[in-house]
Amino acid sequence: MKKNYLIFLLASMVIIFGSNFFTSTDEVPAENINETVSSNKQSEYQVSDNPIEVSEDMPELSGTFQNESVKFSTPMFDGKISKVGGFIYDVRLKKYFAAPDSYEFTKIMQAGEFMSKTIVQAKKGQQDIPKEINFNSKVNSYEFSSGIKQLNLVAKFGQITIQKSFIFNDDYGIEQQIVVFNNSSKDFVFRVFEESVGEVDAAEHNVMGYFIDEDMEVVDSAPSETEKIIGDFSWYGFSKKYFLTSNILQTAGDKTLKYSKSSKDSIRSLLSYKSIKLRPGSRYNTSSIVFLGPKDPSVLKKYGKNFGEAHDLGWFGWLASPLEKLLKLSYGVINNYGLAIIFITLLIRIVFLPLTIKSMMSMKKMQSKMALMKPRLDAIKEEFKDDKTTQNSEIMKLYSKEGVNPLSSLSGCLPMLVQIPVFVALYNVLLYSLDLRHSEFLWITDLSSPEMLFDIPGTGIPFRILPLVMGISWFLTQKLTPPNPGADDFQQKIFQYMPIMFTVMFWGLPSGLILYWTISNVISIFQQLYINKKFEKMQGA
């Protein structure tokens, strides 16, 4: 019995030490790998003629976050890198607080979200590489001091070595390099994949985006089926209202991006490079920059590759961009974003004042003529109420006799239509501008969020002042504007209830937007008073 126990003990020790020698759990010294990677003559590889197809059976996420990780910290952010797959997660930005009165850093990755999990799939019959690559690291935490620093994760599978390096600097980008080294005597055919998971919710401004060829595409909801796109991607990633987690690709050429529903409100994306045939004693490497930071145009443009497009300001972005710059310029002079919004609103209304007055006068004249003609129009409608053809004919004769063109009212609307792109552009600037985040104005603590004064007792509905002021100003504007005599009772009621409807709709919108609409309504009140007074003088003359 003792002899069998001794044999079992010796056999166990042989198996343990032997498996450590042949499997990937051996830590490879980073210095040796770096010497190999830096050798220019060892980079012989070619795109394989027989591409390896993307596997559909991707690993589940449930156990991924239970593995060891390396903590990192730079002047811009801190976070974690999982040793399983080498992906980045749990990132917090040090220069942005979660709330106005909080000292907790803004978290830009929620539970289950991560960027750039590395998967290497080998051709069948070659060295088996698990989808869950267990990397080794010499350190369990990394603190950035100054200059460019590098953190290496290494895994070895027989004669194949995989290294993933993270190069840190004092900016929002982390350069990551994936290096595969073939130490065997045979060609090694494989394909590199990068997997990411992010939240998508159009209502919360959380989307997935990517830039391919010359166009940016946005996905704001999880697809019911797997989508597949092939092309020369510049970058891809996940965007929240003010922040961005993206992978800026440095390797040119076509790649494949597949994305599918990961959970109710999240998408799993899988970027794959072309299959590679790596010659014996050679290495293959690909690199990208993982951006983890704010959607600040001045920051995004530093990274090139049309990365500034990630700050999407809608259809009228070409107009919204200079308006956003004007907002920043105004803040530089006034030193308050609430006053800057008021200043820009006034400036825009002054620029369009001649068009606005022309439009309002045209509408006023048409309304006056229609009011004078209303008794005769009503008489025609009553006389020919059973004969619509004759009724329309008689009405047109009356219009012709009085020199009234029913379509002329549209010409009065055209100057107003010209202003719509400006208002829409400014709307998007105030909705997505990072500068308004946590900016105070009067009693408002954050112009990028709805007011939070107190809840109305017994209802749970928050009481807010600015939306009420906006609704009242809208109501006064309507009272000063005479109704169109041609409008029926239903149309009249719609216009009467519009202030209430818009007050309810705007109740939960950011305060900066409501401030813009309120000031715009107040200006409209004074404009309408001016037009009414001017028209009265014209009638008196």
Buried (B, 14 or more C-beta within 10 A) or exposed (E): EEEEEEEEEEEEEEEEEEEEEEEBEBEBEBEEBBEBBEEEEBBBBBEBEEBBEBBEEBBEBEEBBEEBBBBBBBBBBBBBBBBBBBBBBBBBBEEBBBEBEEEEBBBBBBEBBBBBBBBBBBBEEBBEBEBBBBBBBEEEEBEBEEEEBEBBBBBBBBBBBBBBBBBBBEBBBBBBBBBBBBBBEEBBBBBBBBBBBBBBBEEEBBBBBBBBEEEBEEBBEBEEEEEEBEBBBBBBBBBBBBBBBBBBBBBEEEBBBBBBBBEEBBBBBBBBBBBBBBBEBBBBBBBBBBBBBBBBBEBBEEBEBBBBBBBBBBEBBEBBBEBBEBBBEBBEEBEBBBBBBBBBBEEBBEEBEEBBBBBBBBBBBBBBBBBEBEEBBEEBEEEBEEEEEEBEEBBEEBBEEEEBEEEEBEBBEEBBEEBEBBBBBBBBBBBBBBBBBBBBBEEBBBBBBBBBEEEEEEEEEBBBBBBBBBBBBBBBBBEBBBEBBBEEEEEEEEEEEBBEEBBEEBBEBBBBBBBBBBBBBBBBBEBBEEBBEBBEEEEEE
